[in-house]
């Protein structure tokens, strides 16, 4: 858990700056803690798994009709055959254009 270095409080307000960095402001003393934005790591086949250092391979995702009802899905992913970890990459991401979990505006509900 994050605690303020100045007053040892753990009550923060969080904001993002224009560069994408996260800023935590202590509600008690006003101390700011800045967390710099991490650059996204682009994976490629043969890169080492973060956990076990085994080279990852590309596996294709199984296609299901239900994926088309979601805002996006992945056609493939990077897979570690030793520890079974999966790494998703934006280059395999397909945007469907469907807005998920939004109520239907024209739908009437009766709560009687």
Secondary structure, 3 states (H helix, E strand, C coil): CCCCCCCCCCCEEEEECCCCCEEEEECCCCCEEEECCCCCCCCCCCCECCCCCCECEEEECCCCHHHHHCCEEECEEEECCCCCCEECCHHHEEECCCCCCCCCCCCCCCCC
